Amino acid sequence: MHGIFQPVLVPGPVAVSPQKNLFHLHDLVADLLDFQLDSSSDDVSSPVLHSCSAPSDCVVLSAWLAEEQSVLTSDSVYMSHVVVAQRWKFMLDKVLNCENDIAFAAVKSDLAGVIREMKKITKRTYSLPQFRRAIKDCGLASVFESLCNPSFVLSNRNVHLLQIERLYRLGDQLSEILDSWTPPSISATWTKQSSPFVARQDLQDRILSPKHFIEIFDDTPANVPGEDNLSYCFFLTTFESFAYNFERWMGRFLENKGYNVTEFTNVRVLRNFYSQLIWLVRHWCNDIQYTRDGDPFKTIDLKVFTSPRWRLILKKTAWLRQLSNESDARAKSLIHCTKCLSLPASHRCCRYICMPHITSHVTDDTAAAAIMATLREELRGAGVTLVPPNAQIKHSASSGVDDPHCLQHSSLMYHPDAVGKTHPIKLHGLEPDPVVLARCGHQLLLVLDQIHPSASSESSGIDWASVRDMNVVDFAWWRPLTSNLLSIVQDNVVESTGVQPVKRGAQFQSFAGGKMVPLGSRLPSGGRPGDAYTSYSGLDASSVSGLDILFNQAATSVILHSFAKHVHPDLARDLRKVSTDCDRIGSIGANIFNCTGYMAPLHSDQDATSGLCFQALLHADPAYKEFSFCNVEYRYYITTSTNCLWSFNSSNLHGTMLPSLSTVQNLNSHALDPNRVVASAGCSPLVDSLSAGPSSAGPSSAGPSSADPSLPASARPYHLRPRRQVVAAVPARNRVRASENARRRRQFEERSDAWRRR
């Protein structure tokens, strides 16, 4: 609702004086109960005690008393709501006037309590006319209007107010609360808008040009976006991001600066403006001297800009766009490979394979749902592994969440040839062909549903012209990234972001291990009073170093999405579609998770759409295919390796091929050594892919080597997934400098390369 605020309740004068009304009513009721004027007496001022004699008089008196008692009750209810509303207003006024650290600590606690109280107001209460009148009369509605206005935070760059907006998304939460309190009879009269932003009609003289736009943020460094909402840093990355941010904060911000932005409500005009703006940024970052006639392209030396954060945003924006173009070019060249064009379809590097769903033979939806319910009940929390029983890992109930169901199945280990007891399922292995990898340098498999009319049980070539018509379930792509793109992702996985790993739920209680560090935004999880949909705690975009980390992590999102859109266009479209209502990291609204040393039994989740997972670095025992990704519902597992990208649907029953006990022990034995890169493994968005182990699995782009037989194996996958509810992150850890991270990664690659040669 932020930016769509409709002023429904406006401040107004108090209609009656409650104290005066109550005293008057008390006197009136006393007179009516004890006395009645003698209508036959000439001295009407002398009351005479008597009883009612006429029935009509009693009826009139009873009606009168009922009416006055109703007024008394109504005013009592009104006054109780006034007291509460005035207290809320007092607390919110403290937010508006918070200027020092001492006051800020108290404000955070009080504000969280106010938000919780407002959310607990029931429909029965906020439907009362006395409640709505109290909100107006005490001035609370005007405070709502100020805090919900998108321009409020932009024009009040108080550091404490920015932190409050970051923690609680105050404008969004108050807008939703006020929307729920608005009577349907009023909200039904609202005019539906195509955009949350409506330009003011009082036209101004100042015309905005790309040159002026770039200079605005350097002239006022406090207005550089990101401190109150991390996703705002990426507003220049794509036109979709630019339009998204224009509607939510940028349009109002530019109006407050005195510019006329009425014409920018036209999408075509806004797109043209964005193109000119990016042209300036790109040429500046490439050190190209340029001069053009006309206001939009007047010569401007951006290198003299004084705001370090704004300079970094411009540079990193150009860098992300460059990575996107590089990834697009690489993906196109691979899917249109000419090295195998003359070969039979079954020998090409890009093929599809049909893997029907386990309920595809069932025509009745009810029966299919029953089969899936039974399967998930039986397998949730169990493990899949190729490790012999005497070398398997043991279950762990140390997660602190006692789920009887998961504990019941935690000791169950299934071979991929027979997963389950009631109806055993055989998982088919999807792995690259060494001959194809040597010839073409990559291999791609599209997993299709059997119902596609042109599909067969044998792998065949892909007609990219009709790929959108195929029912693509998932894909697995080995070695898609160039060495440059791969090194960027690997650096990002090693880089410490300062964000704490997420807490694993009851589904993971049976096999605990590793960590999953998030980047992005999360739904309110109830762990913090007044919690809201906001960024994970830990990252700080108020500094240059924090911004640098943020853009580095976003690079992986850009790279993975750029590759996926060429082979799974429906997935890429869905990721962009959910971005409409999500904070963006890079170009799309998806969370990113760096995972190391992470194991996952069979489980399912509830993400907004399918996600992507990338194995940035993996060394595992190839004999056991450790940390392969398993999708039970489509009966396959993917043998992952370094530089492997795949997609998955989190709602499907999935997990990872669990490693051996010796692998885990070798991993944990080095976990506390600060001079080593800890053996790690990754988990996919909803998929947990991990690793560790003393031998190599798959290719690696590591550099020079030196032997170190004590070094454990490691895996570092990177996941890009849609948003889902997770437990709130705890305070951030200390950051590790990027140079130190790079040094450790190189040291690890050298040692692991020696392992492979041994």
BELZI-V378006 format. One record per helix or strand of 2 or more residues. SS is the DSSP state (alpha for helix, beta for strand). FROM is the first residue (numbers start at 1). LEN is the number of residues. Records with the same first field share a line. If there is no record, write none. Layout:
# BELZI-V378006
SS = FROM-LEN ; FROM-LEN
This chain:
# BELZI-V378006
alpha = 18-17 ; 55-42 ; 101-19 ; 123-4 ; 129-9 ; 140-9 ; 150-6 ; 159-10 ; 170-12 ; 184-4 ; 210-10 ; 221-3 ; 230-5 ; 239-18 ; 262-4 ; 267-19 ; 295-3 ; 302-3 ; 308-28 ; 345-3 ; 365-15 ; 389-3 ; 404-6 ; 434-7 ; 464-6 ; 483-12 ; 506-3 ; 544-24 ; 569-13 ; 661-8 ; 738-20
beta = 206-2 ; 259-2 ; 350-5 ; 383-2 ; 413-3 ; 418-2 ; 428-3 ; 443-6 ; 460-2 ; 472-7 ; 515-5 ; 521-2 ; 534-2 ; 591-6 ; 611-8 ; 629-3 ; 636-3 ; 644-5 ; 654-4 ; 715-7
